Amino acid sequence: MIAAHGWDLAGAIHAGLQTGFVAREGQSLYSLSDKPTYEAKDIYEMAMVLIEKYK
């Protein structure tokens, strides 16, 4: 799951999903959750990370 909202990612991480956080302005990770699988500054960078990982 890819999201810019830490709370959504916290739920996905808790459910065992691989996750990606897009650090949009004003958004942050949920402090009580584990870290996401991937992090990027914007959706383009996230796409490049995933393309490199799965090509």
C-alpha distance matrix in Angstrom:
0.0 3.8 6.5 10.2 11.0 11.5 12.2 9.0 7.4 10.6 10.2 7.0 9.0 12.0 10.9 10.5 7.0 6.4 4.7 6.2 8.6 10.8 14.1 15.6 19.1 19.6 16.1 15.8 14.0 15.1 18.1 18.2 14.9 14.3 13.0 9.5 9.7 10.0 11.7 13.3 15.8 14.7 12.6 15.4 15.3 11.5 12.5 15.5 13.8 11.7 14.9 17.0 15.1 15.1 18.4
3.8 0.0 3.8 7.2 9.1 10.3 12.0 9.3 7.8 11.5 12.1 9.6 11.0 14.4 14.1 13.6 10.2 8.7 5.7 4.5 6.0 7.2 10.8 12.1 15.8 16.6 13.4 13.6 12.4 14.4 17.5 18.4 15.3 14.9 12.9 9.3 9.8 8.8 9.3 10.2 12.3 11.0 9.0 12.0 12.1 8.6 10.0 13.1 11.9 10.6 13.7 15.9 14.6 15.2 18.1
6.5 3.8 0.0 3.8 5.5 7.6 9.4 7.1 6.6 10.3 11.3 10.0 11.7 14.6 14.9 15.3 12.4 11.4 7.9 6.4 5.4 6.0 8.8 9.5 12.9 13.3 10.1 10.7 10.2 12.0 15.5 16.8 14.3 14.7 12.9 10.0 11.7 10.6 9.9 10.4 11.6 10.4 9.3 12.9 13.1 10.3 12.3 15.4 14.4 13.7 16.9 18.9 17.9 18.8 21.6
10.2 7.2 3.8 0.0 3.8 6.5 9.1 8.3 8.2 11.3 13.0 12.6 13.8 16.6 17.6 18.0 15.5 14.3 10.6 8.4 5.5 4.7 6.0 6.1 9.2 9.5 6.4 7.7 8.4 10.8 14.1 16.2 14.4 15.2 13.2 11.1 13.4 11.7 9.8 9.8 9.8 9.0 9.2 13.0 13.0 11.1 13.7 16.4 15.6 15.8 18.9 20.6 20.0 21.3 23.9
11.0 9.1 5.5 3.8 0.0 3.8 5.5 5.6 6.6 8.9 10.6 11.1 12.5 14.6 15.9 17.0 15.2 14.8 11.3 10.2 7.5 8.1 8.5 8.7 10.8 9.7 6.2 6.9 7.0 8.2 11.9 13.6 12.2 13.8 12.8 11.4 14.3 13.6 12.0 12.8 13.0 12.7 13.0 16.8 16.7 14.5 17.2 19.9 18.7 18.7 21.9 23.6 22.6 23.8 26.7
11.5 10.3 7.6 6.5 3.8 0.0 3.8 5.5 5.1 6.1 8.8 9.9 10.2 12.1 14.2 15.2 14.0 13.7 10.4 10.0 7.5 9.4 9.4 10.8 12.6 11.0 7.3 5.8 4.1 4.6 8.3 9.9 8.5 10.4 9.7 9.2 12.7 12.7 11.4 13.2 13.9 14.5 15.2 18.7 17.9 15.6 18.6 20.9 19.0 19.2 22.7 23.9 22.5 24.0 27.2
12.2 12.0 9.4 9.1 5.5 3.8 0.0 3.8 5.4 5.0 6.6 8.9 9.9 10.7 12.7 14.6 13.9 14.6 11.9 12.4 10.7 12.7 13.0 13.9 15.5 13.5 10.1 9.0 7.3 5.7 9.3 9.6 8.6 11.3 11.8 11.4 14.9 15.5 14.8 16.7 17.5 17.8 18.0 21.6 21.1 18.5 21.2 23.8 22.0 21.6 25.2 26.6 24.9 26.1 29.4
9.0 9.3 7.1 8.3 5.6 5.5 3.8 0.0 3.8 5.5 5.4 6.5 8.8 10.1 10.9 12.8 11.4 12.4 9.8 10.7 9.8 11.9 13.3 14.1 16.4 15.1 11.6 11.2 9.5 8.8 12.4 12.5 10.5 12.3 12.5 11.0 13.8 14.4 14.3 16.1 17.3 16.9 16.3 20.0 19.8 16.9 19.0 22.0 20.3 19.4 22.8 24.6 22.8 23.6 26.9
7.4 7.8 6.6 8.2 6.6 5.1 5.4 3.8 0.0 3.8 5.3 5.0 5.9 8.4 9.7 10.5 9.0 9.3 6.6 7.8 7.4 10.4 12.0 13.8 16.5 15.6 11.8 10.5 8.0 8.0 11.2 11.3 8.4 9.3 9.0 7.3 10.1 11.1 11.4 13.8 15.6 15.7 15.2 18.6 17.9 14.7 17.2 19.7 17.6 16.8 20.5 21.8 19.8 20.9 24.3
10.6 11.5 10.3 11.3 8.9 6.1 5.0 5.5 3.8 0.0 3.8 5.5 5.1 6.1 8.6 10.0 9.9 10.9 9.1 10.8 10.4 13.5 14.5 16.4 18.6 17.1 13.4 11.3 8.2 6.5 9.1 8.1 5.4 7.3 8.5 8.3 11.5 13.2 13.6 16.5 18.3 18.9 18.8 22.1 21.1 18.0 20.7 23.0 20.5 19.9 23.6 24.6 22.3 23.5 27.1
10.2 12.1 11.3 13.0 10.6 8.8 6.6 5.4 5.3 3.8 0.0 3.8 5.5 5.1 6.2 8.8 8.9 11.1 10.1 12.5 12.7 15.7 17.2 18.8 21.1 19.7 16.0 14.5 11.7 10.0 12.6 11.1 8.6 10.2 11.7 10.9 13.4 15.4 16.3 19.0 20.9 21.0 20.3 23.7 23.0 19.7 21.8 24.4 22.1 20.9 24.5 25.8 23.4 24.0 27.6
7.0 9.6 10.0 12.6 11.1 9.9 8.9 6.5 5.0 5.5 3.8 0.0 3.8 5.4 5.0 6.4 5.4 7.6 7.0 10.0 11.3 14.4 16.6 18.5 21.3 20.5 16.7 15.4 12.5 11.8 14.5 13.3 10.1 10.4 11.1 9.2 10.9 13.0 14.5 17.2 19.7 19.5 18.3 21.4 20.8 17.2 19.0 21.6 19.2 17.6 21.1 22.6 20.0 20.4 24.0
9.0 11.0 11.7 13.8 12.5 10.2 9.9 8.8 5.9 5.1 5.5 3.8 0.0 3.8 5.3 5.1 5.4 6.8 6.7 9.8 11.2 14.8 16.6 19.1 21.8 21.0 17.2 15.1 11.7 10.9 12.8 11.3 7.7 7.1 8.2 7.0 8.8 11.6 13.4 16.7 19.4 19.9 19.2 22.1 20.8 17.4 19.5 21.5 18.7 17.5 21.2 22.0 19.1 20.1 23.8
12.0 14.4 14.6 16.6 14.6 12.1 10.7 10.1 8.4 6.1 5.1 5.4 3.8 0.0 3.8 5.4 7.5 10.0 10.4 13.6 14.6 18.2 19.7 22.0 24.4 23.1 19.4 17.2 13.7 12.0 13.4 11.0 8.0 8.3 10.7 10.5 12.3 15.3 17.1 20.3 22.9 23.4 22.8 25.7 24.5 21.1 23.2 25.3 22.5 21.2 24.8 25.6 22.6 23.4 27.1
10.9 14.1 14.9 17.6 15.9 14.2 12.7 10.9 9.7 8.6 6.2 5.0 5.3 3.8 0.0 3.8 5.8 9.3 10.5 14.1 15.8 19.2 21.3 23.4 26.1 25.1 21.4 19.6 16.4 15.0 16.9 14.7 11.6 11.6 13.3 12.2 13.2 16.2 18.4 21.4 24.1 24.2 22.9 25.8 24.9 21.3 22.8 25.1 22.5 20.6 24.0 25.1 22.0 22.2 25.9
10.5 13.6 15.3 18.0 17.0 15.2 14.6 12.8 10.5 10.0 8.8 6.4 5.1 5.4 3.8 0.0 3.8 6.7 9.0 12.8 15.1 18.7 21.0 23.4 26.4 25.8 22.0 20.1 16.7 16.0 17.5 15.6 12.1 10.8 12.0 10.7 10.7 14.1 16.8 20.0 23.1 23.4 22.2 24.6 23.4 19.7 21.2 23.1 20.2 18.3 21.6 22.4 19.1 19.3 23.1
7.0 10.2 12.4 15.5 15.2 14.0 13.9 11.4 9.0 9.9 8.9 5.4 5.4 7.5 5.8 3.8 0.0 3.8 6.1 9.8 12.6 15.9 18.6 20.9 24.2 24.0 20.3 18.8 15.8 15.8 17.9 16.7 13.0 11.7 11.8 9.3 8.9 11.7 14.5 17.4 20.5 20.3 18.8 21.2 20.2 16.4 17.6 19.8 17.1 15.0 18.3 19.4 16.3 16.4 20.1
6.4 8.7 11.4 14.3 14.8 13.7 14.6 12.4 9.3 10.9 11.1 7.6 6.8 10.0 9.3 6.7 3.8 0.0 3.8 7.1 10.4 13.6 16.5 19.1 22.5 22.8 19.2 17.6 14.8 15.7 17.6 17.1 13.3 11.3 10.3 7.2 5.7 8.2 11.4 14.3 17.7 17.7 16.3 18.3 16.9 13.3 14.6 16.4 13.5 11.6 15.0 15.9 12.8 13.4 17.1
4.7 5.7 7.9 10.6 11.3 10.4 11.9 9.8 6.6 9.1 10.1 7.0 6.7 10.4 10.5 9.0 6.1 3.8 0.0 3.8 6.7 10.0 12.8 15.4 18.7 19.1 15.4 14.1 11.7 13.0 15.3 15.5 11.9 10.5 8.7 5.1 5.1 6.3 8.6 11.3 14.4 14.4 13.3 15.7 14.5 10.9 12.8 14.9 12.3 11.0 14.7 15.8 13.4 14.5 18.0
6.2 4.5 6.4 8.4 10.2 10.0 12.4 10.7 7.8 10.8 12.5 10.0 9.8 13.6 14.1 12.8 9.8 7.1 3.8 0.0 3.8 6.6 9.6 12.2 15.7 16.6 13.2 12.3 10.6 13.0 15.4 16.4 13.2 12.0 9.3 5.6 5.8 4.4 5.5 7.7 10.7 10.7 9.9 12.3 11.0 7.5 10.1 12.2 9.8 9.4 13.1 14.2 12.6 14.1 17.3
8.6 6.0 5.4 5.5 7.5 7.5 10.7 9.8 7.4 10.4 12.7 11.3 11.2 14.6 15.8 15.1 12.6 10.4 6.7 3.8 0.0 3.8 6.1 8.9 12.1 12.9 9.5 8.7 7.7 10.6 13.2 15.0 12.4 11.8 9.0 6.4 8.1 6.3 4.7 6.4 8.4 8.9 9.2 12.2 10.8 8.3 11.5 13.5 11.6 12.1 15.6 16.5 15.5 17.4 20.2
10.8 7.2 6.0 4.7 8.1 9.4 12.7 11.9 10.4 13.5 15.7 14.4 14.8 18.2 19.2 18.7 15.9 13.6 10.0 6.6 3.8 0.0 3.8 5.8 9.4 11.1 8.5 9.1 9.6 12.9 15.5 17.8 15.7 15.4 12.5 10.1 11.4 8.6 6.1 5.1 5.7 5.4 6.2 9.4 8.6 7.0 10.2 12.3 11.4 12.4 15.3 16.6 16.4 18.2 20.6
14.1 10.8 8.8 6.0 8.5 9.4 13.0 13.3 12.0 14.5 17.2 16.6 16.6 19.7 21.3 21.0 18.6 16.5 12.8 9.6 6.1 3.8 0.0 3.8 6.5 8.1 6.1 6.7 8.4 12.0 14.1 17.1 15.7 15.8 12.9 11.5 13.5 10.8 7.4 6.2 4.9 6.3 8.8 11.5 10.4 9.9 13.3 14.8 13.9 15.6 18.4 19.2 19.2 21.5 23.7
15.6 12.1 9.5 6.1 8.7 10.8 13.9 14.1 13.8 16.4 18.8 18.5 19.1 22.0 23.4 23.4 20.9 19.1 15.4 12.2 8.9 5.8 3.8 0.0 3.8 6.2 5.5 8.1 10.7 13.9 16.3 19.3 18.2 18.8 16.3 14.8 16.8 14.1 10.9 9.1 6.7 6.5 8.8 11.7 11.7 11.7 14.5 16.3 16.2 17.7 20.1 21.4 21.8 23.7 25.6
19.1 15.8 12.9 9.2 10.8 12.6 15.5 16.4 16.5 18.6 21.1 21.3 21.8 24.4 26.1 26.4 24.2 22.5 18.7 15.7 12.1 9.4 6.5 3.8 0.0 3.8 5.6 8.5 11.9 14.8 16.8 20.2 19.8 20.7 18.4 17.6 19.9 17.3 13.8 12.0 9.1 9.5 12.3 14.7 14.7 15.2 18.0 19.6 19.5 21.2 23.6 24.7 25.2 27.3 29.2
19.6 16.6 13.3 9.5 9.7 11.0 13.5 15.1 15.6 17.1 19.7 20.5 21.0 23.1 25.1 25.8 24.0 22.8 19.1 16.6 12.9 11.1 8.1 6.2 3.8 0.0 3.8 6.8 10.5 12.6 14.6 17.9 18.0 19.6 17.9 17.6 20.4 18.4 15.2 14.3 11.9 12.6 15.0 17.9 17.7 17.6 20.6 22.4 21.9 23.4 26.2 27.2 27.3 29.3 31.6
16.1 13.4 10.1 6.4 6.2 7.3 10.1 11.6 11.8 13.4 16.0 16.7 17.2 19.4 21.4 22.0 20.3 19.2 15.4 13.2 9.5 8.5 6.1 5.5 5.6 3.8 0.0 3.8 7.1 9.5 11.9 15.0 14.6 16.2 14.5 14.0 17.0 15.3 12.4 12.2 10.8 11.5 13.5 16.7 16.3 15.4 18.6 20.6 19.7 20.8 23.8 25.0 24.6 26.6 29.1
15.8 13.6 10.7 7.7 6.9 5.8 9.0 11.2 10.5 11.3 14.5 15.4 15.1 17.2 19.6 20.1 18.8 17.6 14.1 12.3 8.7 9.1 6.7 8.1 8.5 6.8 3.8 0.0 3.8 6.5 8.4 11.7 11.5 12.9 11.3 11.6 14.9 13.8 11.1 11.9 11.3 12.9 14.9 18.0 16.9 15.7 19.2 20.9 19.3 20.5 23.8 24.5 23.7 26.0 28.7
14.0 12.4 10.2 8.4 7.0 4.1 7.3 9.5 8.0 8.2 11.7 12.5 11.7 13.7 16.4 16.7 15.8 14.8 11.7 10.6 7.7 9.6 8.4 10.7 11.9 10.5 7.1 3.8 0.0 3.8 6.0 8.7 7.9 9.2 8.0 8.6 12.2 12.0 10.1 12.0 12.6 14.3 15.8 18.9 17.4 15.6 19.1 20.8 18.6 19.5 23.1 23.6 22.3 24.4 27.5
15.1 14.4 12.0 10.8 8.2 4.6 5.7 8.8 8.0 6.5 10.0 11.8 10.9 12.0 15.0 16.0 15.8 15.7 13.0 13.0 10.6 12.9 12.0 13.9 14.8 12.6 9.5 6.5 3.8 0.0 3.8 5.7 5.7 8.4 8.8 10.2 14.0 14.6 13.3 15.6 16.4 17.8 19.0 22.3 20.9 18.8 22.1 24.0 21.7 22.2 25.9 26.5 24.8 26.8 30.0
18.1 17.5 15.5 14.1 11.9 8.3 9.3 12.4 11.2 9.1 12.6 14.5 12.8 13.4 16.9 17.5 17.9 17.6 15.3 15.4 13.2 15.5 14.1 16.3 16.8 14.6 11.9 8.4 6.0 3.8 0.0 3.8 5.6 8.1 9.0 11.6 15.2 16.0 14.8 17.3 18.1 20.2 21.7 24.7 22.9 21.1 24.6 26.0 23.4 24.2 28.0 28.1 26.3 28.6 31.9
18.2 18.4 16.8 16.2 13.6 9.9 9.6 12.5 11.3 8.1 11.1 13.3 11.3 11.0 14.7 15.6 16.7 17.1 15.5 16.4 15.0 17.8 17.1 19.3 20.2 17.9 15.0 11.7 8.7 5.7 3.8 0.0 3.8 6.9 9.4 12.1 15.5 17.2 16.8 19.7 21.0 22.8 23.9 27.0 25.2 23.0 26.2 27.8 25.0 25.3 29.1 29.3 27.1 29.1 32.6
14.9 15.3 14.3 14.4 12.2 8.5 8.6 10.5 8.4 5.4 8.6 10.1 7.7 8.0 11.6 12.1 13.0 13.3 11.9 13.2 12.4 15.7 15.7 18.2 19.8 18.0 14.6 11.5 7.9 5.7 5.6 3.8 0.0 3.8 6.5 8.7 12.0 14.1 14.2 17.5 19.2 20.8 21.5 24.5 22.7 20.2 23.2 24.9 21.9 22.0 25.8 26.0 23.7 25.5 29.1
14.3 14.9 14.7 15.2 13.8 10.4 11.3 12.3 9.3 7.3 10.2 10.4 7.1 8.3 11.6 10.8 11.7 11.3 10.5 12.0 11.8 15.4 15.8 18.8 20.7 19.6 16.2 12.9 9.2 8.4 8.1 6.9 3.8 0.0 3.8 6.6 9.3 11.8 12.6 16.2 18.5 20.3 20.9 23.5 21.4 18.7 21.8 23.0 19.7 19.8 23.6 23.4 20.9 22.9 26.5
13.0 12.9 12.9 13.2 12.8 9.7 11.8 12.5 9.0 8.5 11.7 11.1 8.2 10.7 13.3 12.0 11.8 10.3 8.7 9.3 9.0 12.5 12.9 16.3 18.4 17.9 14.5 11.3 8.0 8.8 9.0 9.4 6.5 3.8 0.0 3.8 6.6 8.4 8.9 12.6 15.1 17.1 17.9 20.2 17.8 15.4 18.6 19.5 16.3 16.8 20.5 20.2 18.0 20.3 23.7
9.5 9.3 10.0 11.1 11.4 9.2 11.4 11.0 7.3 8.3 10.9 9.2 7.0 10.5 12.2 10.7 9.3 7.2 5.1 5.6 6.4 10.1 11.5 14.8 17.6 17.6 14.0 11.6 8.6 10.2 11.6 12.1 8.7 6.6 3.8 0.0 3.8 5.5 6.8 10.5 13.4 14.7 14.9 17.3 15.1 12.3 15.2 16.5 13.4 13.4 17.2 17.3 15.1 17.1 20.6
9.7 9.8 11.7 13.4 14.3 12.7 14.9 13.8 10.1 11.5 13.4 10.9 8.8 12.3 13.2 10.7 8.9 5.7 5.1 5.8 8.1 11.4 13.5 16.8 19.9 20.4 17.0 14.9 12.2 14.0 15.2 15.5 12.0 9.3 6.6 3.8 0.0 3.8 7.0 10.5 14.1 15.2 14.9 16.6 14.2 11.3 13.7 14.5 11.0 10.8 14.5 14.3 11.7 13.8 17.2
10.0 8.8 10.6 11.7 13.6 12.7 15.5 14.4 11.1 13.2 15.4 13.0 11.6 15.3 16.2 14.1 11.7 8.2 6.3 4.4 6.3 8.6 10.8 14.1 17.3 18.4 15.3 13.8 12.0 14.6 16.0 17.2 14.1 11.8 8.4 5.5 3.8 0.0 3.8 6.9 10.6 11.7 11.6 13.1 10.5 7.8 10.6 11.3 8.0 8.6 12.3 12.1 10.4 12.9 16.0
11.7 9.3 9.9 9.8 12.0 11.4 14.8 14.3 11.4 13.6 16.3 14.5 13.4 17.1 18.4 16.8 14.5 11.4 8.6 5.5 4.7 6.1 7.4 10.9 13.8 15.2 12.4 11.1 10.1 13.3 14.8 16.8 14.2 12.6 8.9 6.8 7.0 3.8 0.0 3.8 7.1 8.9 9.9 11.6 8.9 7.1 10.7 11.3 8.8 10.4 13.8 13.7 12.9 15.6 18.2
13.3 10.2 10.4 9.8 12.8 13.2 16.7 16.1 13.8 16.5 19.0 17.2 16.7 20.3 21.4 20.0 17.4 14.3 11.3 7.7 6.4 5.1 6.2 9.1 12.0 14.3 12.2 11.9 12.0 15.6 17.3 19.7 17.5 16.2 12.6 10.5 10.5 6.9 3.8 0.0 3.8 5.6 7.2 8.4 5.7 5.2 9.0 9.4 8.0 10.3 13.0 13.3 13.5 16.1 18.1
15.8 12.3 11.6 9.8 13.0 13.9 17.5 17.3 15.6 18.3 20.9 19.7 19.4 22.9 24.1 23.1 20.5 17.7 14.4 10.7 8.4 5.7 4.9 6.7 9.1 11.9 10.8 11.3 12.6 16.4 18.1 21.0 19.2 18.5 15.1 13.4 14.1 10.6 7.1 3.8 0.0 3.8 7.2 8.4 6.5 7.6 10.8 11.3 10.9 13.4 15.6 16.1 16.9 19.4 21.0
14.7 11.0 10.4 9.0 12.7 14.5 17.8 16.9 15.7 18.9 21.0 19.5 19.9 23.4 24.2 23.4 20.3 17.7 14.4 10.7 8.9 5.4 6.3 6.5 9.5 12.6 11.5 12.9 14.3 17.8 20.2 22.8 20.8 20.3 17.1 14.7 15.2 11.7 8.9 5.6 3.8 0.0 3.8 5.5 5.4 6.4 8.8 10.2 10.8 12.6 14.4 15.7 16.8 18.6 20.0
12.6 9.0 9.3 9.2 13.0 15.2 18.0 16.3 15.2 18.8 20.3 18.3 19.2 22.8 22.9 22.2 18.8 16.3 13.3 9.9 9.2 6.2 8.8 8.8 12.3 15.0 13.5 14.9 15.8 19.0 21.7 23.9 21.5 20.9 17.9 14.9 14.9 11.6 9.9 7.2 7.2 3.8 0.0 3.8 5.5 4.9 6.1 8.7 9.8 10.5 12.1 14.2 15.2 16.4 17.8
15.4 12.0 12.9 13.0 16.8 18.7 21.6 20.0 18.6 22.1 23.7 21.4 22.1 25.7 25.8 24.6 21.2 18.3 15.7 12.3 12.2 9.4 11.5 11.7 14.7 17.9 16.7 18.0 18.9 22.3 24.7 27.0 24.5 23.5 20.2 17.3 16.6 13.1 11.6 8.4 8.4 5.5 3.8 0.0 3.8 5.4 5.1 6.3 8.7 10.0 10.5 12.4 14.3 15.5 16.1
15.3 12.1 13.1 13.0 16.7 17.9 21.1 19.8 17.9 21.1 23.0 20.8 20.8 24.5 24.9 23.4 20.2 16.9 14.5 11.0 10.8 8.6 10.4 11.7 14.7 17.7 16.3 16.9 17.4 20.9 22.9 25.2 22.7 21.4 17.8 15.1 14.2 10.5 8.9 5.7 6.5 5.4 5.5 3.8 0.0 3.8 5.4 5.1 6.2 8.7 9.8 10.6 12.3 14.4 15.3
11.5 8.6 10.3 11.1 14.5 15.6 18.5 16.9 14.7 18.0 19.7 17.2 17.4 21.1 21.3 19.7 16.4 13.3 10.9 7.5 8.3 7.0 9.9 11.7 15.2 17.6 15.4 15.7 15.6 18.8 21.1 23.0 20.2 18.7 15.4 12.3 11.3 7.8 7.1 5.2 7.6 6.4 4.9 5.4 3.8 0.0 3.8 5.4 5.0 6.2 8.5 9.9 10.6 12.3 14.0
12.5 10.0 12.3 13.7 17.2 18.6 21.2 19.0 17.2 20.7 21.8 19.0 19.5 23.2 22.8 21.2 17.6 14.6 12.8 10.1 11.5 10.2 13.3 14.5 18.0 20.6 18.6 19.2 19.1 22.1 24.6 26.2 23.2 21.8 18.6 15.2 13.7 10.6 10.7 9.0 10.8 8.8 6.1 5.1 5.4 3.8 0.0 3.8 5.5 5.2 6.0 8.5 9.8 10.6 11.7
15.5 13.1 15.4 16.4 19.9 20.9 23.8 22.0 19.7 23.0 24.4 21.6 21.5 25.3 25.1 23.1 19.8 16.4 14.9 12.2 13.5 12.3 14.8 16.3 19.6 22.4 20.6 20.9 20.8 24.0 26.0 27.8 24.9 23.0 19.5 16.5 14.5 11.3 11.3 9.4 11.3 10.2 8.7 6.3 5.1 5.4 3.8 0.0 3.8 5.5 5.1 6.1 8.5 10.0 10.4
13.8 11.9 14.4 15.6 18.7 19.0 22.0 20.3 17.6 20.5 22.1 19.2 18.7 22.5 22.5 20.2 17.1 13.5 12.3 9.8 11.6 11.4 13.9 16.2 19.5 21.9 19.7 19.3 18.6 21.7 23.4 25.0 21.9 19.7 16.3 13.4 11.0 8.0 8.8 8.0 10.9 10.8 9.8 8.7 6.2 5.0 5.5 3.8 0.0 3.8 5.6 5.3 6.2 8.8 10.2
11.7 10.6 13.7 15.8 18.7 19.2 21.6 19.4 16.8 19.9 20.9 17.6 17.5 21.2 20.6 18.3 15.0 11.6 11.0 9.4 12.1 12.4 15.6 17.7 21.2 23.4 20.8 20.5 19.5 22.2 24.2 25.3 22.0 19.8 16.8 13.4 10.8 8.6 10.4 10.3 13.4 12.6 10.5 10.0 8.7 6.2 5.2 5.5 3.8 0.0 3.8 5.4 5.0 6.1 8.3
14.9 13.7 16.9 18.9 21.9 22.7 25.2 22.8 20.5 23.6 24.5 21.1 21.2 24.8 24.0 21.6 18.3 15.0 14.7 13.1 15.6 15.3 18.4 20.1 23.6 26.2 23.8 23.8 23.1 25.9 28.0 29.1 25.8 23.6 20.5 17.2 14.5 12.3 13.8 13.0 15.6 14.4 12.1 10.5 9.8 8.5 6.0 5.1 5.6 3.8 0.0 3.8 5.5 5.4 5.7
17.0 15.9 18.9 20.6 23.6 23.9 26.6 24.6 21.8 24.6 25.8 22.6 22.0 25.6 25.1 22.4 19.4 15.9 15.8 14.2 16.5 16.6 19.2 21.4 24.7 27.2 25.0 24.5 23.6 26.5 28.1 29.3 26.0 23.4 20.2 17.3 14.3 12.1 13.7 13.3 16.1 15.7 14.2 12.4 10.6 9.9 8.5 6.1 5.3 5.4 3.8 0.0 3.8 5.7 5.6
15.1 14.6 17.9 20.0 22.6 22.5 24.9 22.8 19.8 22.3 23.4 20.0 19.1 22.6 22.0 19.1 16.3 12.8 13.4 12.6 15.5 16.4 19.2 21.8 25.2 27.3 24.6 23.7 22.3 24.8 26.3 27.1 23.7 20.9 18.0 15.1 11.7 10.4 12.9 13.5 16.9 16.8 15.2 14.3 12.3 10.6 9.8 8.5 6.2 5.0 5.5 3.8 0.0 3.8 6.0
15.1 15.2 18.8 21.3 23.8 24.0 26.1 23.6 20.9 23.5 24.0 20.4 20.1 23.4 22.2 19.3 16.4 13.4 14.5 14.1 17.4 18.2 21.5 23.7 27.3 29.3 26.6 26.0 24.4 26.8 28.6 29.1 25.5 22.9 20.3 17.1 13.8 12.9 15.6 16.1 19.4 18.6 16.4 15.5 14.4 12.3 10.6 10.0 8.8 6.1 5.4 5.7 3.8 0.0 3.8
18.4 18.1 21.6 23.9 26.7 27.2 29.4 26.9 24.3 27.1 27.6 24.0 23.8 27.1 25.9 23.1 20.1 17.1 18.0 17.3 20.2 20.6 23.7 25.6 29.2 31.6 29.1 28.7 27.5 30.0 31.9 32.6 29.1 26.5 23.7 20.6 17.2 16.0 18.2 18.1 21.0 20.0 17.8 16.1 15.3 14.0 11.7 10.4 10.2 8.3 5.7 5.6 6.0 3.8 0.0
